[in-house]
């Protein structure tokens, strides 16, 4: 496994979770990290991404104002703080890494990413 995601779980609507993603030595030089998610029966979709160097970030419209992506450059880690969670946020969340320092317009594409984590389940339910 080259990217290790953790922090998923079961939370009630309106609650919060914080996901973490750590890049291993095997991933090499990762310069941009991202989060995607995939709900049952649906395609994998972009959630958020951030450049490690300058913090430039992009969010999916569905999570703006509720989710915050952050990073630890030295440790090659990415975090996703998820607040005000809704049942429709239920999905397996995957972290992704890229060698490229992506521009904003490239971040949402699945093809932009070189490395993928194994996914962590987030379930929002009462």
PyMOL commands that place a pseudoatom at each C-alpha (Angstrom):
pseudoatom trace, name=CA, resn=UNK, resi=1, chain=A, elem=C, hetatm=0, pos=[0.000, 0.000, 0.000]
pseudoatom trace, name=CA, resn=UNK, resi=2, chain=A, elem=C, hetatm=0, pos=[1.456, 3.346, -1.016]
pseudoatom trace, name=CA, resn=UNK, resi=3, chain=A, elem=C, hetatm=0, pos=[-1.105, 5.649, 0.549]
pseudoatom trace, name=CA, resn=UNK, resi=4, chain=A, elem=C, hetatm=0, pos=[-2.683, 4.783, 3.874]
pseudoatom trace, name=CA, resn=UNK, resi=5, chain=A, elem=C, hetatm=0, pos=[-6.033, 6.359, 4.686]
pseudoatom trace, name=CA, resn=UNK, resi=6, chain=A, elem=C, hetatm=0, pos=[-7.631, 6.251, 8.114]
pseudoatom trace, name=CA, resn=UNK, resi=7, chain=A, elem=C, hetatm=0, pos=[-10.252, 7.948, 10.252]
pseudoatom trace, name=CA, resn=UNK, resi=8, chain=A, elem=C, hetatm=0, pos=[-13.485, 6.706, 8.765]
pseudoatom trace, name=CA, resn=UNK, resi=9, chain=A, elem=C, hetatm=0, pos=[-16.402, 5.482, 10.800]
pseudoatom trace, name=CA, resn=UNK, resi=10, chain=A, elem=C, hetatm=0, pos=[-20.081, 5.827, 11.644]
pseudoatom trace, name=CA, resn=UNK, resi=11, chain=A, elem=C, hetatm=0, pos=[-21.364, 9.280, 12.535]
pseudoatom trace, name=CA, resn=UNK, resi=12, chain=A, elem=C, hetatm=0, pos=[-24.783, 10.847, 12.943]
pseudoatom trace, name=CA, resn=UNK, resi=13, chain=A, elem=C, hetatm=0, pos=[-26.007, 13.531, 10.556]
pseudoatom trace, name=CA, resn=UNK, resi=14, chain=A, elem=C, hetatm=0, pos=[-24.525, 16.864, 11.523]
pseudoatom trace, name=CA, resn=UNK, resi=15, chain=A, elem=C, hetatm=0, pos=[-21.480, 15.228, 13.039]
pseudoatom trace, name=CA, resn=UNK, resi=16, chain=A, elem=C, hetatm=0, pos=[-17.805, 15.459, 12.152]
pseudoatom trace, name=CA, resn=UNK, resi=17, chain=A, elem=C, hetatm=0, pos=[-14.965, 13.166, 11.164]
pseudoatom trace, name=CA, resn=UNK, resi=18, chain=A, elem=C, hetatm=0, pos=[-11.326, 13.751, 10.309]
pseudoatom trace, name=CA, resn=UNK, resi=19, chain=A, elem=C, hetatm=0, pos=[-9.633, 11.578, 7.733]
pseudoatom trace, name=CA, resn=UNK, resi=20, chain=A, elem=C, hetatm=0, pos=[-5.873, 11.188, 7.465]
pseudoatom trace, name=CA, resn=UNK, resi=21, chain=A, elem=C, hetatm=0, pos=[-3.725, 10.003, 4.598]
pseudoatom trace, name=CA, resn=UNK, resi=22, chain=A, elem=C, hetatm=0, pos=[-0.043, 9.155, 4.823]
pseudoatom trace, name=CA, resn=UNK, resi=23, chain=A, elem=C, hetatm=0, pos=[2.212, 8.629, 1.825]
pseudoatom trace, name=CA, resn=UNK, resi=24, chain=A, elem=C, hetatm=0, pos=[4.820, 5.917, 2.258]
pseudoatom trace, name=CA, resn=UNK, resi=25, chain=A, elem=C, hetatm=0, pos=[8.419, 6.059, 1.130]
pseudoatom trace, name=CA, resn=UNK, resi=26, chain=A, elem=C, hetatm=0, pos=[7.421, 4.008, -1.905]
pseudoatom trace, name=CA, resn=UNK, resi=27, chain=A, elem=C, hetatm=0, pos=[5.281, 6.820, -3.294]
pseudoatom trace, name=CA, resn=UNK, resi=28, chain=A, elem=C, hetatm=0, pos=[8.290, 8.924, -4.084]
pseudoatom trace, name=CA, resn=UNK, resi=29, chain=A, elem=C, hetatm=0, pos=[7.942, 12.637, -4.529]
pseudoatom trace, name=CA, resn=UNK, resi=30, chain=A, elem=C, hetatm=0, pos=[4.263, 13.489, -3.970]
pseudoatom trace, name=CA, resn=UNK, resi=31, chain=A, elem=C, hetatm=0, pos=[3.428, 17.145, -4.579]
pseudoatom trace, name=CA, resn=UNK, resi=32, chain=A, elem=C, hetatm=0, pos=[-0.355, 17.162, -4.662]
pseudoatom trace, name=CA, resn=UNK, resi=33, chain=A, elem=C, hetatm=0, pos=[-2.788, 15.117, -2.606]
pseudoatom trace, name=CA, resn=UNK, resi=34, chain=A, elem=C, hetatm=0, pos=[-6.514, 14.629, -2.902]
pseudoatom trace, name=CA, resn=UNK, resi=35, chain=A, elem=C, hetatm=0, pos=[-9.594, 12.939, -1.591]
pseudoatom trace, name=CA, resn=UNK, resi=36, chain=A, elem=C, hetatm=0, pos=[-12.179, 11.139, -3.721]
pseudoatom trace, name=CA, resn=UNK, resi=37, chain=A, elem=C, hetatm=0, pos=[-15.186, 9.129, -2.655]
pseudoatom trace, name=CA, resn=UNK, resi=38, chain=A, elem=C, hetatm=0, pos=[-17.324, 6.362, -4.060]
pseudoatom trace, name=CA, resn=UNK, resi=39, chain=A, elem=C, hetatm=0, pos=[-20.818, 5.500, -2.920]
pseudoatom trace, name=CA, resn=UNK, resi=40, chain=A, elem=C, hetatm=0, pos=[-22.378, 2.102, -3.675]
pseudoatom trace, name=CA, resn=UNK, resi=41, chain=A, elem=C, hetatm=0, pos=[-23.441, 1.887, -7.297]
pseudoatom trace, name=CA, resn=UNK, resi=42, chain=A, elem=C, hetatm=0, pos=[-21.889, 5.221, -8.181]
pseudoatom trace, name=CA, resn=UNK, resi=43, chain=A, elem=C, hetatm=0, pos=[-18.721, 6.354, -9.857]
pseudoatom trace, name=CA, resn=UNK, resi=44, chain=A, elem=C, hetatm=0, pos=[-15.760, 7.621, -7.892]
pseudoatom trace, name=CA, resn=UNK, resi=45, chain=A, elem=C, hetatm=0, pos=[-16.044, 11.382, -7.491]
pseudoatom trace, name=CA, resn=UNK, resi=46, chain=A, elem=C, hetatm=0, pos=[-13.725, 14.205, -6.568]
pseudoatom trace, name=CA, resn=UNK, resi=47, chain=A, elem=C, hetatm=0, pos=[-13.988, 15.710, -3.094]
pseudoatom trace, name=CA, resn=UNK, resi=48, chain=A, elem=C, hetatm=0, pos=[-10.967, 17.956, -2.495]
pseudoatom trace, name=CA, resn=UNK, resi=49, chain=A, elem=C, hetatm=0, pos=[-7.315, 18.379, -3.423]
pseudoatom trace, name=CA, resn=UNK, resi=50, chain=A, elem=C, hetatm=0, pos=[-4.393, 20.474, -2.286]
pseudoatom trace, name=CA, resn=UNK, resi=51, chain=A, elem=C, hetatm=0, pos=[-0.883, 21.246, -3.429]
pseudoatom trace, name=CA, resn=UNK, resi=52, chain=A, elem=C, hetatm=0, pos=[1.670, 20.472, -0.721]
pseudoatom trace, name=CA, resn=UNK, resi=53, chain=A, elem=C, hetatm=0, pos=[3.944, 23.420, -1.516]
pseudoatom trace, name=CA, resn=UNK, resi=54, chain=A, elem=C, hetatm=0, pos=[1.629, 26.419, -1.469]
pseudoatom trace, name=CA, resn=UNK, resi=55, chain=A, elem=C, hetatm=0, pos=[-1.628, 24.982, -0.177]
pseudoatom trace, name=CA, resn=UNK, resi=56, chain=A, elem=C, hetatm=0, pos=[-3.621, 25.810, -3.286]
pseudoatom trace, name=CA, resn=UNK, resi=57, chain=A, elem=C, hetatm=0, pos=[-6.827, 23.822, -3.007]
pseudoatom trace, name=CA, resn=UNK, resi=58, chain=A, elem=C, hetatm=0, pos=[-10.004, 22.908, -4.798]
pseudoatom trace, name=CA, resn=UNK, resi=59, chain=A, elem=C, hetatm=0, pos=[-13.282, 21.535, -3.464]
pseudoatom trace, name=CA, resn=UNK, resi=60, chain=A, elem=C, hetatm=0, pos=[-16.275, 19.858, -4.987]
pseudoatom trace, name=CA, resn=UNK, resi=61, chain=A, elem=C, hetatm=0, pos=[-19.336, 22.089, -4.813]
pseudoatom trace, name=CA, resn=UNK, resi=62, chain=A, elem=C, hetatm=0, pos=[-21.131, 19.506, -2.702]
pseudoatom trace, name=CA, resn=UNK, resi=63, chain=A, elem=C, hetatm=0, pos=[-18.638, 19.844, 0.165]
pseudoatom trace, name=CA, resn=UNK, resi=64, chain=A, elem=C, hetatm=0, pos=[-17.671, 23.523, 0.038]
pseudoatom trace, name=CA, resn=UNK, resi=65, chain=A, elem=C, hetatm=0, pos=[-18.083, 25.189, 3.405]
pseudoatom trace, name=CA, resn=UNK, resi=66, chain=A, elem=C, hetatm=0, pos=[-18.311, 21.841, 5.211]
pseudoatom trace, name=CA, resn=UNK, resi=67, chain=A, elem=C, hetatm=0, pos=[-15.066, 20.035, 4.397]
pseudoatom trace, name=CA, resn=UNK, resi=68, chain=A, elem=C, hetatm=0, pos=[-11.532, 21.363, 4.784]
pseudoatom trace, name=CA, resn=UNK, resi=69, chain=A, elem=C, hetatm=0, pos=[-8.417, 19.788, 3.311]
pseudoatom trace, name=CA, resn=UNK, resi=70, chain=A, elem=C, hetatm=0, pos=[-5.037, 20.389, 4.923]
pseudoatom trace, name=CA, resn=UNK, resi=71, chain=A, elem=C, hetatm=0, pos=[-1.558, 18.942, 4.680]
pseudoatom trace, name=CA, resn=UNK, resi=72, chain=A, elem=C, hetatm=0, pos=[1.720, 18.291, 6.433]
pseudoatom trace, name=CA, resn=UNK, resi=73, chain=A, elem=C, hetatm=0, pos=[4.427, 18.865, 3.870]
pseudoatom trace, name=CA, resn=UNK, resi=74, chain=A, elem=C, hetatm=0, pos=[7.272, 17.319, 5.835]
pseudoatom trace, name=CA, resn=UNK, resi=75, chain=A, elem=C, hetatm=0, pos=[5.373, 14.124, 6.569]
pseudoatom trace, name=CA, resn=UNK, resi=76, chain=A, elem=C, hetatm=0, pos=[3.633, 13.952, 3.173]
pseudoatom trace, name=CA, resn=UNK, resi=77, chain=A, elem=C, hetatm=0, pos=[0.263, 13.705, 4.821]
pseudoatom trace, name=CA, resn=UNK, resi=78, chain=A, elem=C, hetatm=0, pos=[-3.169, 15.008, 3.894]
pseudoatom trace, name=CA, resn=UNK, resi=79, chain=A, elem=C, hetatm=0, pos=[-6.176, 15.487, 6.128]
pseudoatom trace, name=CA, resn=UNK, resi=80, chain=A, elem=C, hetatm=0, pos=[-9.855, 15.978, 5.456]
pseudoatom trace, name=CA, resn=UNK, resi=81, chain=A, elem=C, hetatm=0, pos=[-11.899, 17.617, 8.189]
pseudoatom trace, name=CA, resn=UNK, resi=82, chain=A, elem=C, hetatm=0, pos=[-15.544, 16.859, 7.502]
pseudoatom trace, name=CA, resn=UNK, resi=83, chain=A, elem=C, hetatm=0, pos=[-18.187, 18.848, 9.371]
pseudoatom trace, name=CA, resn=UNK, resi=84, chain=A, elem=C, hetatm=0, pos=[-21.965, 19.007, 9.103]
pseudoatom trace, name=CA, resn=UNK, resi=85, chain=A, elem=C, hetatm=0, pos=[-22.005, 15.546, 7.594]
pseudoatom trace, name=CA, resn=UNK, resi=86, chain=A, elem=C, hetatm=0, pos=[-25.062, 14.437, 5.648]
pseudoatom trace, name=CA, resn=UNK, resi=87, chain=A, elem=C, hetatm=0, pos=[-26.322, 10.948, 4.766]
pseudoatom trace, name=CA, resn=UNK, resi=88, chain=A, elem=C, hetatm=0, pos=[-25.363, 11.629, 1.150]
pseudoatom trace, name=CA, resn=UNK, resi=89, chain=A, elem=C, hetatm=0, pos=[-21.725, 11.897, 2.259]
pseudoatom trace, name=CA, resn=UNK, resi=90, chain=A, elem=C, hetatm=0, pos=[-21.769, 8.168, 2.951]
pseudoatom trace, name=CA, resn=UNK, resi=91, chain=A, elem=C, hetatm=0, pos=[-19.104, 6.528, 0.808]
pseudoatom trace, name=CA, resn=UNK, resi=92, chain=A, elem=C, hetatm=0, pos=[-15.704, 4.932, 0.769]
pseudoatom trace, name=CA, resn=UNK, resi=93, chain=A, elem=C, hetatm=0, pos=[-13.183, 7.765, 0.827]
pseudoatom trace, name=CA, resn=UNK, resi=94, chain=A, elem=C, hetatm=0, pos=[-9.926, 7.343, -1.061]
pseudoatom trace, name=CA, resn=UNK, resi=95, chain=A, elem=C, hetatm=0, pos=[-6.831, 9.465, -0.839]
pseudoatom trace, name=CA, resn=UNK, resi=96, chain=A, elem=C, hetatm=0, pos=[-4.729, 10.060, -3.922]
pseudoatom trace, name=CA, resn=UNK, resi=97, chain=A, elem=C, hetatm=0, pos=[-1.305, 11.472, -4.614]
pseudoatom trace, name=CA, resn=UNK, resi=98, chain=A, elem=C, hetatm=0, pos=[0.410, 12.915, -7.643]
pseudoatom trace, name=CA, resn=UNK, resi=99, chain=A, elem=C, hetatm=0, pos=[4.000, 13.680, -8.504]
pseudoatom trace, name=CA, resn=UNK, resi=100, chain=A, elem=C, hetatm=0, pos=[2.837, 16.725, -10.459]
pseudoatom trace, name=CA, resn=UNK, resi=101, chain=A, elem=C, hetatm=0, pos=[2.140, 20.036, -8.783]
pseudoatom trace, name=CA, resn=UNK, resi=102, chain=A, elem=C, hetatm=0, pos=[-1.366, 20.248, -10.174]
pseudoatom trace, name=CA, resn=UNK, resi=103, chain=A, elem=C, hetatm=0, pos=[-3.096, 23.394, -11.268]
pseudoatom trace, name=CA, resn=UNK, resi=104, chain=A, elem=C, hetatm=0, pos=[-6.601, 23.846, -9.939]
pseudoatom trace, name=CA, resn=UNK, resi=105, chain=A, elem=C, hetatm=0, pos=[-8.297, 22.805, -13.174]
pseudoatom trace, name=CA, resn=UNK, resi=106, chain=A, elem=C, hetatm=0, pos=[-6.531, 19.419, -13.194]
pseudoatom trace, name=CA, resn=UNK, resi=107, chain=A, elem=C, hetatm=0, pos=[-7.352, 18.360, -9.688]
pseudoatom trace, name=CA, resn=UNK, resi=108, chain=A, elem=C, hetatm=0, pos=[-10.811, 16.868, -10.205]
pseudoatom trace, name=CA, resn=UNK, resi=109, chain=A, elem=C, hetatm=0, pos=[-9.836, 14.349, -12.866]
pseudoatom trace, name=CA, resn=UNK, resi=110, chain=A, elem=C, hetatm=0, pos=[-9.212, 10.722, -11.898]
pseudoatom trace, name=CA, resn=UNK, resi=111, chain=A, elem=C, hetatm=0, pos=[-6.468, 10.635, -14.502]
pseudoatom trace, name=CA, resn=UNK, resi=112, chain=A, elem=C, hetatm=0, pos=[-4.421, 13.258, -12.650]
pseudoatom trace, name=CA, resn=UNK, resi=113, chain=A, elem=C, hetatm=0, pos=[-3.380, 10.911, -9.854]
pseudoatom trace, name=CA, resn=UNK, resi=114, chain=A, elem=C, hetatm=0, pos=[-0.465, 8.492, -9.685]
pseudoatom trace, name=CA, resn=UNK, resi=115, chain=A, elem=C, hetatm=0, pos=[-1.102, 6.802, -6.354]
pseudoatom trace, name=CA, resn=UNK, resi=116, chain=A, elem=C, hetatm=0, pos=[-4.234, 5.626, -4.557]
pseudoatom trace, name=CA, resn=UNK, resi=117, chain=A, elem=C, hetatm=0, pos=[-4.963, 4.513, -1.035]
pseudoatom trace, name=CA, resn=UNK, resi=118, chain=A, elem=C, hetatm=0, pos=[-7.129, 1.564, -0.067]
pseudoatom trace, name=CA, resn=UNK, resi=119, chain=A, elem=C, hetatm=0, pos=[-10.113, 3.606, 1.067]
pseudoatom trace, name=CA, resn=UNK, resi=120, chain=A, elem=C, hetatm=0, pos=[-11.831, 4.190, 4.387]
pseudoatom trace, name=CA, resn=UNK, resi=121, chain=A, elem=C, hetatm=0, pos=[-15.579, 3.848, 4.953]
pseudoatom trace, name=CA, resn=UNK, resi=122, chain=A, elem=C, hetatm=0, pos=[-17.583, 6.849, 6.105]
pseudoatom trace, name=CA, resn=UNK, resi=123, chain=A, elem=C, hetatm=0, pos=[-21.191, 6.197, 7.065]
pseudoatom trace, name=CA, resn=UNK, resi=124, chain=A, elem=C, hetatm=0, pos=[-23.533, 9.010, 8.035]
pseudoatom trace, name=CA, resn=UNK, resi=125, chain=A, elem=C, hetatm=0, pos=[-26.676, 7.653, 9.585]
pseudoatom trace, name=CA, resn=UNK, resi=126, chain=A, elem=C, hetatm=0, pos=[-28.914, 8.102, 12.591]
for i in range(1, 126): cmd.bond("trace and resi %d" % i, "trace and resi %d" % (i + 1))
show_as sticks, trace
zoom trace
